[in-house]
Amino acid sequence: MKIGIPRALLFYEYSPLWIAFFSNLGAEVVLSEQTNKRVLHQGTQTTVDDACIPVKLYHGHVLNLKDKVDYIFVPRIMGVSKGDFICPKFCGIPEMIKNSLTDIPKMINTTIDFTKTDKHFNDTIIEIGKYITKDENKILSSYDSALSEFNLYKDKLKQGQLPTDTNNINIFESNNRKIMLMGHPYNIYDNFINMNVIKKLRDDQYDVITPEMIDDNITSEYALQYDGKIFWNFARKLIGSCLYEVEKKQIDGMIYICSFGCGIDSIVSEIVERRIRKANIPFMLITIDEHSGEAGFNTRLEAFTDMIKWRHNLENNLSTHG
Ligand code: SF4
């Protein structure tokens, strides 16, 4: 049996878990192509206009799997960490797909809530596994070994080994200047949509730090320093990472990749920018959508990285704006 996984949204966070799980059960896992012009075009043509670019890309990736698989894995994610909410788009994505796309393979659209009790979560895993086998013991043991692989992957990520989509670049291997790349994983690890920013920074001799390289317990602890209420799990991770870096002072600049039309980004980027600027760390916000052009992006990126170099070499670390 062939199970398709769209290379979009939480693929960039959980794909090693689900690929290992389905493979352990004996299914063949088929991934959609890496994001490219055609995937983007198909996504923007079929999604409601006011959706953010990651959701449009998700539609394009689902279409990319059409006629290639028996089932497409489009889970309804209701929660990933206790006490936080997830963006409602993740809860409604199966409905969006059902209503926007026709003639696609059947979906595995089980509701997944990582915050529920073990018993409840085991039932969820069994429900997903039953698309492939009736053997519940096999399903649970397949998930356990997939989870072990996933934990190893997360450890590697903390050491700077990025997902394979980022060309296996180890982004933190030297003592270069460091830039923190902020944003949702599907924006900072999808090379097409972020116009290869990680490679460009590495080629320019910058190390790159991402929120995934900081332990979740640390980011949650630092997020507590924020005096407002944080509702969203993405916001907790990003604000916690920002406050951690402000205290550690190990970065020379921060680039925030924000999705146009994302309510969470519009608030979090503002909070992050204020904290980072107050710490006298250069900050650049890049908003992406389907109209983003690479030439303009490159110009801004070069100006930003040049400014950091000048700041260090010529201005004795004084702010360029006085
Ligand atoms: S968090 Fe923002 S970018 Fe992500 S799916 Fe929701 S609206 Fe889109």
Boltz pocket constraint, residues with backbone or C-beta under 6 A from the ligand:
constraints:
  - pocket:
      binder: B
      contacts: [[A, 52], [A, 53], [A, 54], [A, 55], [A, 87], [A, 88], [A, 89], [A, 90], [A, 184], [A, 234], [A, 259], [A, 261], [A, 262], [A, 263], [A, 264], [A, 265]]
      max_distance: 6.0
